[in-house]
């Protein structure tokens, strides 16, 4: 399961070559409490924004998988239905389609779209661990989880913050951390609709004044309970029929399309090997523009 979907690398091949010995040594260190998470290797990627990716050793990534498999069945049933990131039977396309359902249902309403400012850098490790301890009662599991959490940190004032982008555990930790927000919004604020994907989320209500009040309560909750703040660039309330820019798309109650940045990226990256994938993506999002896409294919002499 660990190797599935991963690119081949010399480190993984070496670990696999001595698999039984490496797994036995890891098991022994976990059993006798001597396991210690190693350092990370870092690199930068630039997509929509520049991100620092942390890569752990193969041994540590096996531990991440163990923790992930332990926590998912424990926590996933507690998550609200409309938490869509890093969960089975969910995902990006499901989020976009669900968002459009909400916009269609409240076509005369208003939507507040927001995301967390530098979420992974600002997760408070003490709050995360306290949250985990409310459900994880096994002392050895807490010891192991604490080691992974403490393996990466950014000192900010008196608090130790941060989760590495790249860890499998960071996916489940993020959902556990923001489940506090989900439950506050869903069960206390009770907007007409709420949905979250990663650290991006929307609230919908028929009244803009009500939505503004909900917005202030969410901001206060994030600040007081999770020590997080909003990204001011993506903090806006609009009419649902105006067209919501969300998760790389522009979503309307009755239609949707890819945003200009993604269309430009497709145009730049289009080649013979990825032709079918990009055609499917375009068709899925904007039927009316498929002719333009076909002309791009003709211009590049791919048909």
C-alpha distance (Angstrom), angle and dihedral (degrees) to the residues before:
residue distance angle dihedral
X1 . . .
X2 3.81 . .
X3 3.83 94.0 .
X4 3.81 95.0 43.8
X5 3.80 112.3 116.2
X6 3.81 94.8 1.2
X7 3.78 124.5 125.6
X8 3.77 116.9 -112.7
X9 3.79 114.6 -97.2
X10 3.78 135.7 171.7
X11 3.80 90.8 -117.7
X12 3.81 93.4 54.3
X13 3.82 91.9 45.1
X14 3.82 91.5 51.6
X15 3.80 91.4 48.2
X16 3.82 91.1 48.5
X17 3.81 92.9 47.3
X18 3.83 89.8 59.9
X19 3.80 93.2 30.3
X20 3.80 100.6 140.9
X21 3.81 93.4 46.4
X22 3.81 93.2 46.1
X23 3.79 93.6 47.6
X24 3.80 92.1 46.8
X25 3.82 91.3 50.3
X26 3.82 90.1 48.8
X27 3.81 92.2 47.9
X28 3.79 90.4 49.6
X29 3.82 93.1 50.4
X30 3.81 90.4 49.0
X31 3.80 92.2 47.9
X32 3.81 96.0 49.4
X33 3.81 94.7 38.6
X34 3.82 96.9 -116.9
X35 3.81 96.5 116.2
X36 3.81 112.6 121.8
X37 3.79 124.3 -177.9
X38 3.80 112.7 -117.2
X39 3.83 131.0 -136.2
X40 3.79 125.4 -76.4
X41 3.77 132.4 -117.8
X42 3.80 112.7 -136.9
X43 3.78 136.1 -153.3
X44 3.79 135.4 163.8
X45 3.79 129.2 -120.6
X46 3.78 125.5 -169.4
X47 3.77 117.3 -156.0
X48 3.77 118.2 128.4
X49 3.81 86.7 -18.1
X50 3.78 137.4 0.0
X51 3.80 113.4 -86.7
X52 3.80 132.5 -175.4
X53 3.81 109.4 -135.3
X54 3.81 119.9 -156.7
X55 3.80 119.6 -151.8
X56 3.81 119.1 -165.0
X57 3.79 125.6 -158.5
X58 3.80 118.7 -86.3
X59 3.82 90.8 -106.8
X60 3.80 91.5 53.6
X61 3.79 91.4 45.9
X62 3.81 89.4 55.8
X63 3.82 86.9 54.9
X64 3.80 89.7 48.9
X65 3.80 88.7 54.9
X66 3.81 91.4 50.4
X67 3.80 91.3 51.8
X68 3.80 92.1 45.2
X69 3.80 92.8 51.3
X70 3.81 89.5 47.7
X71 3.82 95.7 49.6
X72 3.81 102.4 40.3
X73 3.84 97.9 68.1
X74 3.79 88.9 41.2
X75 3.81 95.9 52.5
X76 3.79 110.2 20.5
X77 3.83 93.9 77.6
X78 3.82 88.2 55.5
X79 3.81 94.2 55.1
X80 3.80 119.3 97.4
X81 3.80 117.0 -108.1
X82 3.81 92.7 -111.3
X83 3.79 97.4 58.7
X84 3.80 96.6 104.7
X85 3.81 110.3 173.6
X86 3.82 125.9 98.0
X87 3.80 95.4 -3.5
X88 3.78 132.0 119.7
X89 3.81 115.6 -98.6
X90 3.82 90.1 14.2
X91 3.81 128.0 79.3
X92 3.80 139.9 130.4
X93 3.82 100.4 -52.7
X94 3.79 91.3 47.0
X95 3.81 89.4 51.6
X96 3.79 92.8 51.5
X97 3.81 92.6 48.1
X98 3.79 92.0 46.7
X99 3.81 90.2 49.7
X100 3.78 90.0 52.9
X101 3.81 89.8 50.4
X102 3.80 89.3 55.7
X103 3.82 92.9 47.3
X104 3.80 90.7 49.4
X105 3.80 92.3 48.7
X106 3.82 91.0 49.7
X107 3.80 98.4 33.3
X108 3.81 91.7 149.6
X109 3.80 94.3 43.9
X110 3.79 137.2 86.0
X111 3.79 132.4 -104.8
X112 3.79 129.7 -152.5
X113 3.78 112.4 -153.2
X114 3.83 120.1 -168.0
X115 3.77 144.3 150.8
X116 3.79 136.6 -161.7
X117 3.80 118.8 -95.2
X118 3.85 108.8 -114.3
X119 3.79 91.0 -25.2
X120 3.82 99.7 -176.7
X121 3.82 92.0 48.2
X122 3.80 92.6 49.6
X123 3.81 104.6 45.7
X124 3.79 105.3 124.7
X125 3.81 107.5 -130.2
X126 3.82 95.0 -152.8
X127 3.81 91.8 53.3
X128 3.81 91.1 46.4
X129 3.80 92.6 51.1
X130 3.81 93.1 45.6
X131 3.79 89.4 50.7
X132 3.80 91.4 50.6
X133 3.80 92.6 48.8
X134 3.80 91.0 60.0
X135 3.81 89.7 70.1
X136 3.83 106.2 16.1
X137 3.81 105.8 75.6
X138 3.80 99.4 167.2
X139 3.83 109.6 104.4
X140 3.80 94.5 -152.8
X141 3.81 91.1 51.0
X142 3.81 90.6 50.9
X143 3.83 90.1 48.9
X144 3.80 90.7 52.9
X145 3.82 94.1 43.6
X146 3.80 91.2 48.8
X147 3.80 90.0 52.9
X148 3.80 91.7 53.9
X149 3.81 92.9 45.7
X150 3.81 92.0 48.8
X151 3.82 92.6 46.7
X152 3.80 89.2 82.4
X153 3.77 125.3 35.1
X154 3.79 144.2 157.2
X155 3.80 113.1 -156.6
X156 3.81 109.3 -136.2
X157 3.79 113.6 175.2
X158 3.79 109.5 -57.7
X159 3.82 93.0 -21.3
X160 3.78 129.7 85.0
X161 3.78 108.5 -140.3
X162 3.76 142.2 171.2
X163 3.79 145.7 75.4
X164 3.81 123.0 -146.7
X165 3.79 118.1 -109.9
X166 3.79 102.5 -130.6
X167 3.80 102.0 42.3
X168 3.79 116.0 115.1
X169 3.80 87.4 -143.0
X170 3.81 90.4 57.8
X171 3.82 88.8 66.6
X172 3.78 94.8 58.2
X173 3.83 92.6 36.4
X174 3.83 89.1 54.8
X175 3.79 92.3 52.5
X176 3.81 91.7 46.2
X177 3.82 91.6 49.3
X178 3.81 94.8 46.7
X179 3.80 92.5 41.4
X180 3.80 83.7 81.7
X181 3.81 88.7 61.9
X182 3.82 92.5 42.9
X183 3.78 93.4 54.4
X184 3.81 92.8 44.5
X185 3.81 91.8 53.1
X186 3.80 97.1 39.4
X187 3.80 100.1 43.3
X188 3.81 103.6 26.7
X189 3.81 108.5 27.6
X190 3.84 94.4 31.2
X191 3.81 101.7 -167.2
X192 3.80 120.2 -173.2
X193 3.82 88.4 -99.2
X194 3.79 137.4 -1.5
X195 3.79 131.8 -177.0
X196 3.80 135.6 169.9
X197 3.81 132.7 -165.9
X198 3.80 112.3 -179.1
X199 3.79 105.3 -47.0
X200 3.83 93.4 -25.8
X201 3.79 117.0 96.4
X202 3.80 144.1 164.5
X203 3.80 135.2 -152.7
X204 3.81 122.4 -164.1
X205 3.78 130.3 -160.7
X206 3.79 135.9 159.2
X207 3.80 92.3 -126.2
X208 3.84 122.0 60.0
X209 3.80 92.5 -155.4
X210 3.81 90.8 54.5
X211 3.79 89.5 48.1
X212 3.81 90.6 52.1
X213 3.80 90.1 53.3
X214 3.82 90.7 49.6
X215 3.80 89.0 49.0
X216 3.82 91.9 56.1
X217 3.80 91.2 49.2
X218 3.80 92.0 50.7
X219 3.80 91.4 49.1
X220 3.81 90.4 51.1
X221 3.81 92.5 46.9
X222 3.81 92.3 50.7
X223 3.79 91.9 48.1
X224 3.80 97.1 44.9
X225 3.80 103.0 35.6
X226 3.80 106.5 26.6
X227 3.83 102.6 22.3
X228 3.79 90.7 -126.8
X229 3.80 134.5 129.7
X230 3.80 136.6 -160.9
X231 3.77 127.6 -99.4
X232 3.84 101.6 -113.3
X233 3.82 92.2 -150.3
X234 3.81 92.5 65.1
X235 3.78 100.2 35.7
X236 3.81 106.1 109.4
X237 3.80 143.7 131.0
X238 3.82 118.1 -144.6
X239 3.79 139.8 162.1
X240 3.80 111.0 -86.7
X241 3.82 92.1 -126.8
X242 3.82 90.9 53.3
X243 3.81 92.8 78.4
X244 3.80 123.2 -97.3
X245 3.81 118.7 -127.5
X246 3.79 101.5 -146.4
X247 3.81 135.3 148.2
X248 3.80 95.7 -8.3
X249 3.80 95.0 -48.2
X250 3.78 139.7 88.5
X251 3.80 106.3 -129.5
X252 3.80 125.4 -161.8
X253 3.82 127.1 178.8
X254 3.82 91.2 -103.5
X255 3.81 104.5 23.9
X256 3.77 145.1 11.4
X257 3.77 140.5 -158.8
X258 3.77 139.5 -171.0
X259 3.78 114.2 -94.7
X260 3.81 120.2 -107.7
X261 3.80 93.4 -103.1
X262 3.80 92.8 57.0
X263 3.79 92.6 44.2
X264 3.81 89.9 52.4
X265 3.81 90.6 48.0
X266 3.80 90.6 52.2
X267 3.79 91.0 49.2
X268 3.81 91.5 50.9
X269 3.80 95.5 44.6
X270 3.79 99.1 39.8
X271 3.79 113.8 125.5
X272 3.79 139.5 147.3
X273 3.83 95.1 -89.2
X274 3.82 96.4 53.2
X275 3.80 96.9 35.7
X276 3.81 96.5 107.2
X277 3.80 94.2 47.3
X278 3.79 93.8 50.5
X279 3.81 92.4 45.2
X280 3.81 89.1 54.2
X281 3.80 91.3 48.7
X282 3.79 92.9 50.9
X283 3.81 93.1 46.5
X284 3.81 91.2 48.5
X285 3.80 92.5 54.4
X286 3.80 109.4 29.3
X287 3.77 120.9 15.3
X288 3.81 93.0 178.4
X289 3.80 94.3 62.5
X290 3.79 98.7 50.4
X291 3.83 90.6 101.3
X292 3.80 90.3 59.4
X293 3.80 89.0 50.9
X294 3.80 91.0 51.2
X295 3.79 89.7 53.7
X296 3.81 89.7 53.5
X297 3.80 88.1 53.9
X298 3.80 91.3 50.3
X299 3.82 91.3 47.8
X300 3.80 89.5 55.8
X301 3.82 92.3 47.7
X302 3.81 94.1 -121.1
X303 3.81 94.6 135.3
